Amino acid sequence: MFEKLKELICQYVEVDPDSITRDSRFIEDLCFNSYDVMSMLGDAESEFDVTIDEEEIVKCKTVGDLLDYFERQNNG
C-alpha cells in the first residue's frame, strides 16, 4: 500500500519517490497545496477502495497518518 501511495503522490508533486517516508508531511515536506491534497484523496478513494470521511481525513498530516487511516478503513 505504501508503494502505491508513493506513486499516487508523485502524480501530484515533483518529488523523488525514494525520499517519501511515513513521516513525510504533505504540505510542509512534499509541497502539496490544498487543491492537490483534495485531488489526490479523490484518486486514493478509488485506488484503495475506501470512503474518506472529511472530518477524519483532516487529521492526516503525514503519509503514515494516511496509510494508517486507509488500513483502518479496509479492516473496519
C-alpha positions in Angstrom: 0.0 0.0 0.0 2.9 2.4 0.8 4.4 2.0 -2.7 1.1 2.6 -4.4 0.6 5.7 -2.2 4.1 7.0 -3.2 3.2 6.5 -6.8 0.0 8.5 -6.3 1.8 11.3 -4.5 4.3 11.6 -7.4 1.4 12.2 -9.8 0.7 15.4 -7.9 4.0 16.8 -6.8 7.5 16.6 -8.2 9.4 14.6 -5.5 11.7 11.6 -5.6 9.6 8.6 -4.5 12.6 7.3 -2.5 12.5 10.4 -0.4 9.0 9.8 0.7 8.7 8.3 4.2 5.9 7.6 6.6 6.9 10.8 8.4 6.7 13.0 5.3 4.2 15.8 5.8 2.1 16.6 2.8 2.2 20.3 2.9 5.5 21.1 4.7 7.7 18.3 3.2 6.1 17.3 -0.1 4.8 20.8 -1.1 1.2 19.9 -1.6 -1.3 22.7 -1.8 -4.9 22.2 -0.6 -6.2 21.5 -4.1 -3.5 18.8 -4.7 -4.4 17.2 -1.4 -8.1 17.0 -2.2 -7.5 15.8 -5.7 -5.1 13.1 -4.5 -7.6 12.0 -1.9 -10.2 11.6 -4.5 -8.0 9.3 -6.5 -6.9 7.5 -3.4 -10.5 6.6 -2.6 -10.7 4.8 -5.9 -7.2 3.3 -5.7 -7.6 1.9 -2.2 -11.3 1.3 -2.3 -12.1 3.4 0.7 -14.6 6.1 1.6 -12.9 9.1 3.1 -14.6 10.9 6.0 -13.8 14.6 5.6 -13.8 15.2 9.4 -11.3 12.3 10.0 -9.1 12.9 7.0 -8.1 16.5 8.1 -6.2 14.8 11.0 -3.9 13.1 8.5 -0.9 15.3 8.3 1.7 12.7 7.2 2.0 9.9 4.7 1.9 7.5 7.7 -1.2 9.0 9.1 -2.9 8.5 5.7 -1.7 4.9 5.4 -3.0 4.2 8.9 -6.3 5.7 8.0 -6.6 3.6 4.9 -5.7 0.4 6.8 -8.4 1.2 9.4 -10.9 1.7 6.6 -10.0 -1.6 4.9 -10.1 -3.6 8.2 -13.2 -1.9 9.5 
